[in-house]
Amino acid sequence: MHIFFTFIYLLCNLRVCVDVRISCVSVRCSCRVYSHISCVYVFVPVCVCTLCMCAHHFCHVFVCVCMHIFYFIFEYLSINCDFWICVCVCVCVCVRMHACIFFLLLCMYCVIFFVCVCVCLSLSLSLSLVCGLLHIHGHVNKIMTTYFCCQSRTPMPSSVSRPITGAVQSGAARPISAISAAGYSSSTTRCPTYDPLGQSRGPAPPLEEKKDDTPEEKIKLLEKKVNDLITESCLAQSMGNSQLALEKAKEAERMERALERQREQSRKAEHINVHLTYAVLLNLANQYENNEMYPEALSSYQLIVKNKMTNAGRLKVNMANIWVKQKNYPKAIKLYRMALDHISDDYKEMRIKIMQNIGTVFVLLGQYSEAIASFEHIMRKSPNIRTGYNLVLCYYATRDADGMKNAFHKLLAVPLDVQNEDKYIAANDDIKSNMLMEVIKNDKLHQMERDLKARAERYVMTSAKLIAPAIEASFAAGFDWCVDLVKNSPYVELANDLQLKKAMTFFRQMHFDQAMKILKEVAKQDSRVKSAAANNLASLFILEKDYEQAERYADLAVNADRYNPGAFVCKGNTEFVKRDYVKAAEFFKEALRNDSSCTEALRNLGLTYKKLNRLEDALGCFLKLHSILRDSAEVMYQLADIYELMEDPHQAVEWLMQVISVVPNDPKALAKLGDLHDLEGDKSQALHYYCESFRLFPCNMEVIEWLAAYYVQTQLYEKAIHYFDRAILVQPSEVRWQLMVASCYRRSGNSQKALETYKEIHRKFPEDPQCLRFLVRLCQDMGLKEVHDYASKLKKLEKMKELREQRAKAEQEVSTRSRRTDSAASPTENTSSVPKGERAAAPVTSLPASGKLYENSGSPKELDASYIDPLGPLADPPRVGAKKQADDDVFAGEDLGDELLPE
């Protein structure tokens, strides 16, 4: 029994503790809710609920205490109180039965608490709205009151009966919150100052100075410097200064490392800016690549790929491009394929470009079958002009005729997505519309469209010219197949261009008839190439010297296209060959008016002015042409020639020096320089340039003659003999070079060698009188017996020469008399013709002869075999570069013998 009551007691105490614990938690929760919602109306219901629970718990405790008191009284009085004990136990049990209902009561408390909170929140919101409206009303009332107080000094009667809305105490601003007091006061000030900005409170306290020595500020400053260095590096590269861009990139990389160390020191290594590191390394790799420092660029790219930074897989394309530049094609293909594996199918254009790079590398390796596979895949997925052209080239390399045809067909089927030019033509005469069309016609987008179309046409034309001889049995059949296919494609305008290419190919193959036939057919058509075809025909007829046909087709070219400068150039050429230089100049000027950069018209106009002796105008034309063609040696040479004609050798030498700087191995320019220095009297420079010209072209007779004459003048006969021997090789039928060789031997004192040379010359040229004279004189000086033989030969030769001349004069006299007879001249004229004929024959009788000397002389010592040395006398050497004078007769002044006169 005692154990039972003890157990009930413990349960009662435990329940009391639990109830008290729950009551405390409820109080704490109510305080927290109150602190969060900041509403005084929530505290009241929570407190009520808590008091109810506390009263309930007090009742429980009171019943338990009474039961124990009764129990001890009964025990002390030793009264049989089993009945009363049972009654007390029943009462306690009944009271304790509410334990089951406890949780229900707790739920009811929670519902009551939630409803009270909602009601209090609604009331708080309503009160806040009302207070806000009253606050606004107070400000409006305050503004109006201030305005009326300023307008009138008299106090307003309404301001005494009612306090001013929005008044503040002790200068404190009105709080916005509806929880605290609004701060109204019954101030006696009848017109308070309106201060919405709170200027009456004095100046604001100074801002706290920003501390730059904190780790966070140092990190931010370093990040800004790194970003600025990357920007400067990119700007330097865009301006073409690769070296400066690389220096900035290296500095940015060093600064980024300092930033990492700063983070580690401040224990913020987990906040590393990975994107900044990626930007630094990527820019550094690009600058290394731009400066052709490929190993360093590869190491930078490898560092990005190894750390798996953003878009690391795509950077393998850059690494592959570097391997291509280093001609390591297998590694490039491997990296291209790895990049292709890292890029998803969503990036279609990028995958196509990588595939195109793979095909190009296979072409560089000579593996055309693998390249064809890559290009075919691209043409199926996303066809483009460049890939189609590469496919044609690969099939041409493999000599696959069917593949070339299919690839050319695919090339023509590629859409250009370029709109028609008609959209740039104004539909009306509106000035604004026309101005807009002019602006659009010359914008970058239209220029890009024109470039795309021009590139596509160039690919088509090149492919057709390449495969035409290979796809069919003959060149003409292949071109016809290409022309037929082009006519049924979007490039129908190129059909006539292909016909022109076909004609030019016939020209190169020397099939002029077929070429002219094609050109005539194209010239009859009304197309954009009609003028070009007629122009080519005119040029062809000029080369054939058929100037009438050339002029006809030149007129046709001009009429077909008045804005074609080539047509006017061709027309001017026809007038130039007819020596009508004035008209030719007019046509060349018209060509320049159509196209001021037409170099052919400018050159021909300068040459025409030279023919007209308008040297100043010719000089202006060639100076303008030189500004267009800066490295043209022909233009510089023409300028030098014009300055020489204008008697300005210094300017001529300067322009010829520029010619030599462009083409240092031009023998004609070097010879011209030598001639100019010779005219100025600078023999050393002239010798230098003549020697250089002879070294490059040892067959120029003018250069050989100048060098030989120079060494004869300086009495270096051995060197002169070398150049005379070269002249003999160039002109073996010219006897004077051999005579000069013999004279050099004679002057150098080698008489025996000179005699042998003269004998060899006489053997080759037995009818040369000059050689016989030298032999007579030389044999006479050496006391040889052959002198009589050579003297008799010379006598016979002179006699035969005079007989020939007499016969020629007689034939000329007979022909003159017959012409006079046919003209029915008067007898006086006929009789006068005889003396004229005699006078014509008189010079022959006065010719010097040597036969009389040889016959009348009794010994060789009495023979006078005078002669003129072809090298000239020693005392007065010939001028360098001067023309050879006529040989004087060695027997001048001697009387003719009767045996030398005609019979």
BAKOLVEX-640045 format. One record per residue (C-alpha): x, y, z. Coordinates in steps of 0.2 Angstrom, whole numbers, padded with zeros to 4 digits, always signed. Example, Ala and Ser with C-alpha at 12.3 -4.5 7.8 and 13.67 -1.06 7.14 Angstrom:
+0062-0022+0039
+0068-0005+0036
//
This chain:
+0000+0000+0000
+0014+0012+0004
+0023+0008-0012
+0007+0012-0022
+0005+0029-0014
+0024+0033-0016
+0022+0029-0034
+0007+0040-0036
+0016+0054-0027
+0031+0053-0039
+0020+0053-0054
+0011+0069-0047
+0028+0077-0044
+0034+0073-0062
+0018+0079-0069
+0020+0096-0060
+0038+0097-0066
+0033+0094-0084
+0018+0106-0083
+0029+0120-0076
+0043+0116-0090
+0029+0118-0103
+0023+0134-0095
+0041+0142-0096
+0043+0137-0114
+0027+0145-0118
+0032+0161-0110
+0049+0161-0118
+0041+0158-0135
+0028+0172-0132
+0043+0184-0128
+0052+0178-0144
+0036+0180-0155
+0034+0197-0147
+0052+0203-0151
+0050+0197-0169
+0033+0205-0173
+0036+0220-0162
+0017+0220-0157
+0011+0223-0139
-0006+0215-0143
+0001+0198-0145
+0008+0197-0127
-0009+0199-0119
-0017+0182-0125
-0001+0173-0123
+0000+0179-0105
-0018+0174-0102
-0015+0156-0108
+0000+0155-0097
-0009+0160-0082
-0023+0147-0085
-0010+0133-0086
-0002+0139-0070
-0019+0139-0061
-0023+0122-0067
-0006+0116-0061
-0009+0124-0044
-0025+0114-0042
-0016+0098-0046
-0003+0101-0033
-0016+0107-0020
-0026+0090-0022
-0010+0080-0020
-0004+0089-0004
-0022+0087+0004
-0021+0068+0001
-0004+0067+0009
-0010+0077+0024
-0025+0066+0026
-0015+0050+0025
-0003+0055+0038
-0017+0061+0050
-0025+0044+0049
-0008+0035+0051
-0004+0046+0067
-0021+0043+0075
-0021+0024+0071
-0038+0025+0064
-0044+0012+0052
-0044+0023+0037
-0044+0011+0023
-0060+0017+0017
-0055+0035+0017
-0039+0030+0009
-0048+0022-0005
-0059+0038-0007
-0043+0049-0008
-0035+0038-0020
-0051+0038-0031
-0051+0057-0030
-0033+0058-0035
-0035+0046-0049
-0050+0055-0055
-0040+0071-0054
-0026+0063-0063
-0037+0058-0077
-0034+0075-0085
-0017+0069-0090
-0025+0061-0105
-0033+0077-0109
-0017+0087-0108
-0012+0085-0126
-0029+0091-0131
-0028+0106-0121
-0010+0110-0128
-0017+0109-0145
-0031+0121-0140
-0018+0133-0133
-0009+0133-0150
-0024+0136-0160
-0029+0150-0148
-0011+0157-0149
-0011+0157-0168
-0028+0166-0169
-0022+0179-0157
-0006+0182-0167
-0016+0184-0183
-0028+0196-0175
-0014+0207-0168
-0005+0208-0184
-0021+0214-0193
-0023+0227-0180
-0005+0232-0181
-0006+0234-0200
-0022+0244-0199
-0014+0256-0186
+0002+0258-0196
-0008+0263-0211
-0019+0276-0201
-0003+0283-0193
+0005+0285-0210
-0010+0294-0217
-0010+0305-0202
+0009+0308-0204
+0007+0314-0222
-0008+0325-0217
+0003+0332-0204
+0017+0337-0216
+0004+0344-0228
-0004+0354-0214
+0014+0360-0208
+0019+0366-0226
+0002+0376-0228
+0004+0383-0211
+0022+0389-0215
+0017+0396-0231
+0003+0406-0223
+0014+0412-0209
+0026+0418-0221
+0013+0427-0231
+0006+0436-0216
+0013+0441-0200
-0004+0439-0191
-0006+0423-0181
-0018+0411-0189
-0034+0408-0178
-0034+0389-0182
-0016+0386-0175
-0022+0390-0157
-0036+0378-0156
-0027+0363-0163
-0008+0358-0162
+0002+0359-0178
+0003+0342-0186
+0020+0335-0187
+0028+0346-0174
+0044+0339-0166
+0052+0341-0149
+0069+0347-0146
+0073+0346-0165
+0071+0327-0166
+0065+0321-0183
+0048+0312-0183
+0051+0293-0183
+0044+0283-0198
+0040+0268-0187
+0022+0267-0180
+0028+0257-0165
+0037+0271-0156
+0029+0288-0151
+0026+0300-0165
+0034+0314-0156
+0020+0327-0157
+0020+0342-0145
+0010+0357-0142
+0024+0370-0147
+0020+0388-0145
+0029+0392-0161
+0016+0398-0173
+0027+0396-0189
+0040+0382-0187
+0054+0382-0200
+0052+0369-0213
+0068+0358-0214
+0065+0342-0224
+0083+0339-0226
+0088+0341-0208
+0100+0355-0211
+0096+0362-0193
+0105+0347-0186
+0122+0353-0192
+0134+0346-0204
+0136+0327-0206
+0150+0319-0197
+0165+0316-0208
+0166+0299-0218
+0178+0286-0211
+0194+0286-0221
+0196+0270-0232
+0211+0260-0226
+0222+0253-0240
+0233+0243-0229
+0220+0230-0225
+0222+0213-0234
+0206+0214-0243
+0210+0231-0250
+0227+0225-0256
+0219+0210-0264
+0206+0221-0273
+0220+0233-0279
+0231+0219-0286
+0216+0212-0295
+0213+0229-0303
+0231+0230-0309
+0230+0213-0317
+0215+0217-0326
+0222+0233-0332
+0238+0225-0338
+0228+0212-0348
+0218+0226-0356
+0234+0235-0361
+0242+0219-0368
+0226+0216-0379
+0226+0234-0385
+0245+0234-0390
+0242+0218-0400
+0227+0226-0409
+0239+0240-0414
+0252+0228-0421
+0265+0230-0407
+0267+0212-0402
+0283+0214-0392
+0274+0227-0380
+0259+0216-0379
+0270+0201-0373
+0279+0212-0360
+0262+0217-0353
+0256+0199-0353
+0272+0194-0343
+0269+0208-0331
+0251+0203-0328
+0257+0185-0325
+0270+0191-0312
+0256+0202-0304
+0244+0188-0303
+0257+0177-0294
+0259+0191-0281
+0240+0191-0279
+0240+0173-0275
+0254+0175-0262
+0244+0189-0254
+0229+0178-0253
+0240+0164-0245
+0247+0177-0232
+0230+0183-0227
+0223+0165-0226
+0210+0167-0240
+0217+0155-0252
+0200+0147-0254
+0194+0163-0262
+0206+0161-0277
+0199+0170-0293
+0200+0156-0306
+0193+0166-0320
+0207+0179-0318
+0220+0166-0318
+0213+0159-0334
+0213+0176-0342
+0231+0179-0338
+0237+0162-0344
+0227+0163-0360
+0233+0180-0364
+0251+0176-0361
+0249+0160-0372
+0242+0171-0386
+0256+0184-0385
+0269+0170-0385
+0261+0163-0401
+0260+0180-0409
+0278+0182-0406
+0282+0165-0413
+0288+0158-0396
+0279+0142-0399
+0287+0131-0384
+0282+0144-0371
+0265+0146-0379
+0262+0127-0378
+0268+0127-0360
+0255+0140-0355
+0241+0131-0364
+0246+0115-0356
+0245+0123-0339
+0227+0128-0342
+0222+0111-0349
+0231+0102-0335
+0221+0112-0321
+0205+0110-0331
+0200+0128-0331
+0186+0135-0341
+0185+0129-0359
+0201+0120-0357
+0196+0107-0371
+0194+0121-0384
+0211+0127-0381
+0218+0111-0389
+0213+0119-0405
+0225+0133-0402
+0239+0120-0397
+0235+0111-0413
+0237+0127-0423
+0254+0129-0416
+0259+0111-0421
+0254+0115-0438
+0265+0130-0439
+0279+0119-0433
+0275+0107-0447
+0271+0093-0434
+0256+0087-0442
+0252+0070-0433
+0252+0079-0416
+0241+0093-0424
+0228+0080-0430
+0228+0071-0413
+0224+0087-0404
+0211+0092-0416
+0202+0076-0413
+0204+0078-0394
+0196+0095-0395
+0182+0088-0406
+0178+0075-0392
+0177+0089-0379
+0165+0100-0389
+0147+0094-0389
+0135+0093-0404
+0127+0110-0399
+0142+0119-0406
+0140+0114-0424
+0149+0128-0432
+0165+0125-0421
+0165+0107-0425
+0164+0110-0443
+0179+0122-0442
+0189+0109-0433
+0184+0096-0446
+0190+0108-0459
+0207+0110-0451
+0209+0091-0450
+0205+0090-0468
+0218+0104-0472
+0231+0095-0462
+0228+0079-0471
+0231+0088-0487
+0248+0095-0480
+0252+0077-0476
+0248+0071-0493
+0234+0059-0487
+0221+0065-0499
+0209+0050-0496
+0207+0055-0477
+0206+0073-0482
+0192+0069-0494
+0183+0060-0481
+0183+0075-0469
+0178+0087-0483
+0164+0076-0489
+0157+0075-0471
+0157+0094-0470
+0148+0096-0487
+0135+0084-0480
+0132+0093-0464
+0136+0111-0468
+0142+0115-0485
+0153+0130-0489
+0163+0137-0503
+0180+0134-0496
+0177+0116-0492
+0169+0113-0509
+0185+0121-0517
+0197+0110-0506
+0187+0095-0511
+0189+0098-0529
+0208+0100-0527
+0209+0084-0517
+0200+0074-0531
+0211+0082-0544
+0226+0077-0534
+0220+0059-0534
+0216+0060-0553
+0198+0055-0550
+0188+0062-0564
+0171+0056-0557
+0175+0063-0540
+0180+0080-0548
+0164+0081-0557
+0154+0077-0541
+0164+0089-0531
+0162+0103-0544
+0143+0100-0544
+0143+0101-0525
+0153+0117-0526
+0140+0125-0538
+0126+0120-0526
+0133+0129-0511
+0121+0143-0507
+0129+0160-0505
+0115+0169-0496
+0119+0185-0505
+0105+0196-0511
+0103+0203-0528
+0111+0220-0532
+0094+0227-0537
+0089+0230-0519
+0102+0244-0519
+0093+0253-0534
+0081+0267-0529
+0064+0264-0534
+0059+0282-0535
+0067+0299-0537
+0066+0304-0518
+0082+0312-0513
+0082+0305-0496
+0080+0287-0503
+0094+0289-0515
+0105+0296-0502
+0101+0281-0490
+0104+0269-0505
+0121+0277-0508
+0126+0275-0490
+0120+0257-0489
+0128+0253-0505
+0145+0257-0498
+0144+0250-0480
+0154+0236-0473
+0140+0224-0474
+0138+0226-0493
+0157+0226-0495
+0157+0209-0486
+0144+0203-0498
+0154+0208-0513
+0170+0200-0506
+0160+0184-0503
+0153+0184-0520
+0170+0188-0528
+0179+0174-0518
+0165+0161-0523
+0167+0166-0542
+0186+0165-0541
+0185+0147-0533
+0173+0142-0547
+0183+0149-0561
+0199+0141-0554
+0191+0124-0552
+0184+0125-0569
+0201+0129-0577
+0209+0116-0566
+0198+0101-0570
+0193+0105-0588
+0209+0096-0596
+0207+0081-0584
+0188+0076-0584
+0187+0073-0603
+0198+0067-0617
+0201+0084-0623
+0203+0101-0616
+0189+0109-0626
+0177+0095-0621
+0181+0097-0603
+0178+0116-0604
+0162+0114-0613
+0155+0102-0599
+0160+0115-0586
+0152+0129-0596
+0135+0119-0598
+0135+0115-0579
+0139+0133-0574
+0124+0139-0585
+0112+0129-0575
+0119+0136-0558
+0117+0152-0549
+0134+0157-0557
+0127+0159-0574
+0136+0175-0577
+0153+0165-0576
+0149+0155-0592
+0156+0169-0604
+0171+0171-0592
+0174+0153-0594
+0173+0155-0613
+0186+0169-0612
+0197+0158-0601
+0195+0144-0615
+0201+0157-0628
+0216+0162-0618
+0221+0144-0616
+0220+0141-0635
+0231+0157-0637
+0244+0149-0625
+0243+0133-0635
+0246+0143-0651
+0229+0138-0658
+0225+0156-0664
+0211+0152-0676
+0200+0143-0662
+0204+0157-0650
+0198+0170-0662
+0183+0160-0666
+0178+0159-0648
+0181+0178-0645
+0171+0183-0660
+0156+0172-0653
+0157+0180-0636
+0159+0198-0644
+0143+0195-0653
+0133+0192-0637
+0126+0205-0626
+0135+0201-0610
+0147+0210-0598
+0162+0201-0606
+0158+0208-0623
+0169+0222-0621
+0183+0211-0614
+0182+0199-0629
+0183+0213-0642
+0197+0221-0633
+0207+0204-0634
+0203+0203-0652
+0209+0220-0655
+0226+0217-0646
+0228+0201-0656
+0226+0210-0672
+0238+0223-0667
+0251+0209-0664
+0247+0203-0681
+0249+0220-0688
+0231+0220-0695
+0227+0238-0690
+0211+0239-0698
+0203+0224-0689
+0211+0230-0673
+0203+0247-0675
+0186+0239-0679
+0186+0228-0663
+0193+0242-0653
+0178+0253-0658
+0167+0238-0654
+0175+0237-0636
+0173+0255-0633
+0154+0255-0639
+0150+0240-0628
+0157+0247-0612
+0161+0266-0611
+0167+0264-0594
+0180+0250-0598
+0197+0258-0597
+0205+0243-0606
+0195+0247-0621
+0201+0265-0622
+0219+0259-0620
+0217+0247-0634
+0210+0260-0645
+0224+0272-0640
+0236+0258-0645
+0229+0257-0662
+0232+0275-0665
+0249+0274-0658
+0255+0261-0670
+0248+0272-0684
+0259+0286-0677
+0245+0297-0673
+0251+0301-0656
+0239+0316-0652
+0224+0305-0654
+0232+0291-0644
+0235+0303-0630
+0217+0308-0630
+0211+0290-0629
+0224+0286-0615
+0217+0301-0605
+0199+0295-0607
+0205+0278-0600
+0212+0288-0585
+0196+0297-0583
+0187+0281-0581
+0200+0273-0569
+0213+0285-0562
+0224+0270-0557
+0225+0261-0574
+0243+0258-0575
+0243+0253-0593
+0235+0269-0599
+0247+0280-0588
+0262+0271-0595
+0257+0272-0613
+0252+0290-0610
+0270+0294-0604
+0278+0285-0619
+0266+0295-0631
+0272+0311-0623
+0290+0305-0626
+0286+0303-0644
+0278+0320-0645
+0294+0327-0636
+0283+0333-0621
+0296+0328-0609
+0289+0337-0594
+0272+0329-0596
+0280+0312-0599
+0290+0315-0583
+0274+0319-0573
+0265+0303-0580
+0280+0292-0575
+0281+0300-0558
+0263+0296-0554
+0265+0279-0561
+0280+0277-0549
+0269+0282-0534
+0257+0267-0539
+0271+0255-0543
+0284+0258-0531
+0296+0243-0535
+0294+0244-0554
+0311+0244-0562
+0304+0248-0579
+0296+0264-0573
+0312+0270-0564
+0322+0266-0580
+0310+0277-0590
+0312+0291-0578
+0331+0290-0579
+0329+0290-0598
+0318+0306-0598
+0331+0315-0586
+0344+0310-0598
+0334+0317-0613
+0332+0333-0602
+0351+0334-0600
+0350+0331-0582
+0363+0317-0579
+0363+0318-0560
+0345+0314-0559
+0347+0300-0572
+0361+0292-0562
+0350+0293-0546
+0335+0284-0554
+0347+0271-0562
+0354+0268-0544
+0336+0264-0538
+0334+0252-0553
+0350+0243-0548
+0343+0242-0530
+0328+0234-0536
+0336+0223-0549
+0355+0222-0546
+0358+0210-0560
+0351+0220-0575
+0365+0222-0587
+0357+0235-0597
+0354+0247-0582
+0373+0244-0578
+0378+0248-0595
+0368+0264-0595
+0376+0269-0579
+0393+0266-0586
+0388+0277-0601
+0382+0291-0590
+0398+0291-0580
+0408+0291-0595
+0399+0306-0602
+0403+0315-0585
+0421+0310-0587
+0422+0298-0572
+0431+0284-0581
+0434+0273-0565
+0415+0272-0561
+0411+0269-0580
+0424+0255-0580
+0416+0247-0564
+0398+0247-0571
+0404+0241-0589
+0413+0227-0581
+0398+0222-0570
+0387+0223-0586
+0400+0212-0596
+0400+0199-0582
+0381+0197-0582
+0379+0198-0601
+0396+0195-0610
+0387+0197-0628
+0384+0216-0628
+0394+0223-0642
+0394+0240-0636
+0400+0235-0619
+0414+0225-0627
+0419+0238-0638
+0420+0251-0624
+0431+0240-0613
+0443+0235-0627
+0445+0253-0632
+0448+0258-0614
+0462+0245-0612
+0469+0250-0629
+0469+0269-0623
+0478+0264-0607
+0490+0253-0617
+0485+0237-0608
+0484+0227-0624
+0483+0209-0617
+0467+0214-0608
+0461+0222-0624
+0465+0206-0634
+0453+0197-0622
+0438+0208-0626
+0442+0208-0645
+0442+0188-0644
+0425+0189-0636
+0419+0201-0650
+0426+0188-0663
+0415+0175-0655
+0400+0186-0655
+0403+0192-0673
+0414+0179-0682
+0411+0187-0699
+0417+0204-0694
+0435+0206-0700
+0438+0222-0690
+0439+0213-0673
+0452+0201-0680
+0462+0216-0687
+0462+0224-0670
+0468+0209-0662
+0483+0209-0674
+0486+0227-0671
+0487+0224-0652
+0500+0211-0655
+0510+0223-0666
+0509+0237-0654
+0514+0226-0639
+0530+0222-0649
+0525+0204-0654
+0528+0206-0673
+0529+0187-0676
+0512+0184-0668
+0505+0199-0677
+0511+0192-0694
+0503+0175-0691
+0487+0184-0686
+0487+0194-0702
+0490+0178-0712
+0476+0169-0704
+0465+0184-0707
+0470+0185-0726
+0466+0166-0727
+0449+0169-0720
+0446+0185-0729
+0457+0185-0745
+0448+0200-0753
+0451+0212-0738
+0462+0226-0744
+0466+0232-0727
+0473+0215-0721
+0484+0215-0737
+0491+0233-0734
+0496+0227-0716
+0504+0212-0723
+0514+0222-0736
+0520+0235-0722
+0524+0221-0710
+0533+0211-0722
+0542+0226-0728
+0548+0231-0710
+0553+0213-0707
+0562+0211-0724
+0552+0196-0729
+0551+0190-0747
+0532+0188-0746
+0531+0206-0749
+0530+0205-0768
+0516+0192-0767
+0506+0202-0756
+0509+0218-0766
+0503+0210-0782
+0488+0203-0773
+0484+0220-0767
+0487+0227-0785
+0475+0215-0792
+0462+0218-0779
+0462+0236-0781
+0460+0234-0800
+0446+0223-0798
+0438+0235-0786
+0440+0249-0798
+0432+0238-0812
+0417+0234-0801
+0415+0252-0797
+0416+0257-0816
+0404+0244-0821
+0392+0250-0808
+0393+0268-0813
+0391+0263-0831
+0375+0254-0827
+0369+0268-0817
+0373+0280-0832
+0363+0269-0844
+0348+0268-0833
+0348+0287-0831
+0349+0290-0850
+0335+0277-0853
+0324+0287-0840
+0327+0303-0849
+0323+0296-0866
+0307+0289-0859
+0302+0306-0853
+0304+0314-0871
+0316+0327-0865
+0322+0340-0877
+0339+0338-0887
+0347+0351-0876
+0343+0341-0861
+0349+0325-0870
+0366+0333-0875
+0368+0339-0858
+0366+0322-0851
+0383+0316-0857
+0393+0329-0847
+0383+0324-0832
+0387+0306-0835
+0405+0311-0837
+0405+0321-0822
+0398+0306-0812
+0412+0295-0818
+0425+0308-0814
+0426+0303-0795
+0431+0286-0800
+0446+0292-0809
+0452+0301-0794
+0452+0286-0783
+0469+0282-0776
+0477+0266-0782
+0493+0257-0778
+0496+0247-0794
+0508+0259-0802
+0519+0259-0787
+0521+0240-0787
+0524+0239-0805
+0537+0253-0807
+0547+0249-0791
+0562+0239-0794
+0564+0233-0776
+0553+0230-0760
+0562+0244-0751
+0555+0257-0764
+0537+0251-0760
+0526+0263-0751
+0513+0252-0742
+0506+0265-0730
+0491+0261-0720
+0480+0267-0706
+0480+0257-0690
+0462+0252-0685
+0467+0255-0667
+0473+0273-0671
+0490+0281-0669
+0499+0279-0653
+0500+0298-0649
+0482+0301-0652
+0471+0286-0646
+0453+0286-0651
+0440+0292-0639
+0431+0279-0628
+0414+0274-0635
+0416+0284-0651
+0410+0278-0667
+0423+0270-0679
+0428+0283-0692
+0429+0279-0710
+0446+0271-0715
+0457+0283-0725
+0465+0276-0741
+0483+0272-0738
+0487+0277-0756
+0479+0294-0756
+0488+0307-0766
+0497+0295-0778
+0494+0297-0797
+0484+0283-0805
+0493+0272-0818
+0485+0270-0836
+0484+0251-0832
+0472+0254-0818
+0460+0264-0829
+0445+0256-0837
+0448+0249-0855
//
